[in-house]
Amino acid sequence: MLLYLGFTAAQVVSADGWDHSRDADAAVVLGAAQYNGTPSPVFRSRLDRALRLYEDGRVPMIVVTGGAAVGDRFTEAYSGLTYLKKQGVPEEDLVVVDDGSSTWESMAASGRVLRRRGVDKVQLVSDPYHSFRLEAIAEEVGLDGKVSPTDRASSRGELFRESMLVAAGRIIGYRRLVNLVE
């Protein structure tokens, strides 16, 4: 068991340095906290990364994800939409997927929306510590997803938590993991 956990932690730490940026059909931005319609610094960093991919011509569309926490007036996805519109991204190049309160739920909902549009090759935008699990979840929900992370440094706590989530997710499946943790 210790060997498995150590191996998994090594994979997560190694993935923390991944940047698999490529041309794709869309960028999928994983939601994060928002405050009364304004993206948190972490979420803004993710949105800015997707904006760079869009402006560089790497993706023609940006998908913003994330639901609302109890008591929120706005969803994470809506705050992402308004932020990117203010940055000059036309609304027709933005897709809102706000039915998801976890990484898996947001990715599964994005997959359903994108497949209806004939899209499966995506750039996944989140923080670096999230890279390994995010690519695995994309595969699980039927997307050809590669990470294009933010420049934000990962903490030891984030890497430890992520290692435990990956270790459990590989055993029981990431979909089942949602019911236990996220």
C-alpha positions as CSV (number, residue, x, y, z in Angstrom):
1,M,0.0,0.0,0.0
2,L,2.8,2.4,0.9
3,L,4.5,1.6,-2.4
4,Y,1.3,2.3,-4.3
5,L,0.8,5.6,-2.5
6,G,4.4,6.6,-3.0
7,F,4.3,5.8,-6.7
8,T,1.0,7.8,-7.1
9,A,2.4,10.8,-5.2
10,A,5.5,10.7,-7.5
11,Q,3.2,10.7,-10.6
12,V,1.1,13.6,-9.3
13,V,4.3,15.6,-8.4
14,S,5.7,14.9,-11.8
15,A,2.5,16.0,-13.5
16,D,2.7,19.2,-11.6
17,G,5.2,20.3,-14.2
18,W,3.2,19.2,-17.2
19,D,2.2,21.7,-19.9
20,H,0.6,19.8,-22.8
21,S,-0.6,22.9,-24.6
22,R,-1.6,22.2,-28.1
23,D,-4.1,23.3,-30.7
24,A,-7.6,22.0,-29.7
25,D,-11.3,22.5,-30.4
26,A,-11.9,24.2,-27.1
27,A,-10.4,25.2,-23.8
28,V,-12.3,23.9,-20.7
29,V,-11.7,26.1,-17.7
30,L,-12.3,24.4,-14.3
31,G,-14.3,26.7,-12.0
32,A,-13.0,28.0,-8.7
33,A,-14.4,30.4,-6.1
34,Q,-16.1,33.6,-7.2
35,Y,-17.2,36.5,-5.1
36,N,-20.6,38.0,-6.0
37,G,-19.8,37.5,-9.7
38,T,-16.1,38.4,-9.5
39,P,-13.6,35.5,-10.1
40,S,-11.3,34.8,-7.2
41,P,-7.5,35.2,-7.9
42,V,-7.2,31.5,-8.5
43,F,-10.2,31.4,-10.9
44,R,-8.9,34.6,-12.7
45,S,-5.6,32.9,-13.2
46,R,-7.3,30.0,-14.9
47,L,-9.5,32.3,-17.0
48,D,-6.4,34.3,-18.1
49,R,-4.6,31.1,-19.1
50,A,-7.6,30.1,-21.3
51,L,-7.7,33.7,-22.7
52,R,-4.0,33.4,-23.8
53,L,-4.8,30.1,-25.6
54,Y,-7.7,31.8,-27.3
55,E,-5.7,34.9,-28.2
56,D,-2.8,32.8,-29.5
57,G,-5.2,31.0,-31.8
58,R,-4.7,27.6,-30.0
59,V,-8.5,27.3,-29.3
60,P,-11.5,28.9,-31.0
61,M,-13.8,28.5,-28.0
62,I,-13.7,28.6,-24.2
63,V,-15.9,26.6,-22.0
64,V,-16.3,28.0,-18.4
65,T,-17.5,25.6,-15.8
66,G,-18.7,25.5,-12.2
67,G,-21.9,25.8,-10.3
68,A,-22.9,27.9,-7.3
69,A,-22.2,27.3,-3.7
70,V,-25.1,27.6,-1.2
71,G,-26.0,31.2,-0.8
72,D,-24.2,32.4,-4.0
73,R,-26.1,34.7,-6.4
74,F,-23.9,33.7,-9.3
75,T,-22.3,30.5,-10.6
76,E,-18.6,30.1,-11.1
77,A,-19.3,29.6,-14.9
78,Y,-21.4,32.8,-15.1
79,S,-18.6,34.8,-13.4
80,G,-16.1,33.3,-15.8
81,L,-18.4,34.3,-18.7
82,T,-18.7,37.9,-17.7
83,Y,-15.0,38.1,-17.0
84,L,-14.0,36.8,-20.4
85,K,-16.5,39.0,-22.2
86,K,-15.0,42.0,-20.4
87,Q,-11.6,40.8,-21.8
88,G,-13.0,41.0,-25.3
89,V,-14.0,37.4,-26.0
90,P,-17.2,37.4,-28.1
91,E,-20.1,35.6,-26.4
92,E,-20.5,33.3,-29.4
93,D,-17.0,31.8,-28.6
94,L,-18.0,31.1,-25.0
95,V,-19.9,28.1,-23.6
96,V,-21.3,28.1,-20.1
97,V,-21.5,24.7,-18.3
98,D,-22.8,25.5,-14.8
99,D,-24.2,22.1,-13.7
100,G,-21.3,20.7,-11.7
101,S,-20.1,21.1,-8.2
102,S,-17.0,19.0,-8.6
103,T,-14.2,18.4,-11.1
104,W,-15.8,15.1,-12.3
105,E,-19.3,16.6,-12.6
106,S,-18.0,19.7,-14.5
107,M,-16.0,17.5,-16.9
108,A,-18.8,15.1,-17.5
109,A,-21.3,18.0,-18.2
110,S,-18.7,19.7,-20.4
111,G,-18.2,16.4,-22.3
112,R,-21.9,16.1,-23.0
113,V,-22.2,19.7,-24.2
114,L,-19.1,19.5,-26.4
115,R,-19.9,16.1,-28.0
116,R,-23.3,17.6,-29.1
117,R,-21.1,20.2,-30.9
118,G,-18.8,17.6,-32.4
119,V,-15.9,18.5,-30.1
120,D,-13.7,16.1,-28.2
121,K,-10.2,17.5,-28.4
122,V,-9.8,20.0,-25.6
123,Q,-7.3,21.9,-23.5
124,L,-7.9,21.5,-19.8
125,V,-7.2,24.6,-17.8
126,S,-6.7,24.5,-14.0
127,D,-3.9,24.6,-11.5
128,P,-0.7,22.5,-12.0
129,Y,-1.4,20.2,-9.0
130,H,-4.6,19.1,-10.7
131,S,-3.0,17.9,-14.0
132,F,-2.7,14.2,-13.5
133,R,-6.3,13.7,-12.2
134,L,-7.8,16.1,-14.7
135,E,-6.4,14.2,-17.7
136,A,-7.6,10.9,-16.2
137,I,-11.1,12.3,-15.7
138,A,-11.2,13.6,-19.2
139,E,-10.4,10.2,-20.5
140,E,-13.1,8.7,-18.2
141,V,-15.7,11.0,-19.6
142,G,-14.7,10.5,-23.2
143,L,-12.7,13.7,-24.0
144,D,-9.3,13.9,-25.6
145,G,-8.0,16.3,-23.0
146,K,-4.6,17.6,-22.3
147,V,-3.6,20.1,-19.6
148,S,-2.5,23.6,-20.0
149,P,-2.1,24.8,-16.4
150,T,-1.7,28.2,-14.8
151,D,1.6,29.5,-13.6
152,R,0.5,29.2,-10.0
153,A,2.8,27.2,-7.7
154,S,1.3,24.2,-6.0
155,S,1.6,23.8,-2.3
156,R,2.6,20.6,-0.5
157,G,-0.9,20.3,0.9
158,E,-2.5,20.5,-2.5
159,L,-0.1,17.9,-3.9
160,F,-0.7,15.6,-0.9
161,R,-4.5,15.9,-1.2
162,E,-4.4,15.4,-4.9
163,S,-2.2,12.3,-4.5
164,M,-4.7,10.8,-2.2
165,L,-7.6,11.6,-4.6
166,V,-5.7,10.1,-7.5
167,A,-4.8,7.0,-5.5
168,A,-8.5,6.5,-4.5
169,G,-9.9,7.5,-7.9
170,R,-7.8,4.9,-9.8
171,I,-9.1,2.2,-7.5
172,I,-12.8,3.0,-7.3
173,G,-13.2,5.3,-10.3
174,Y,-13.3,9.1,-10.3
175,R,-17.1,9.2,-10.7
176,R,-17.5,7.2,-7.4
177,L,-14.9,9.3,-5.7
178,V,-17.2,12.4,-6.1
179,N,-19.7,10.9,-3.7
180,L,-17.1,10.3,-1.1
181,V,-15.0,13.5,-1.2
182,E,-15.8,16.5,-3.4
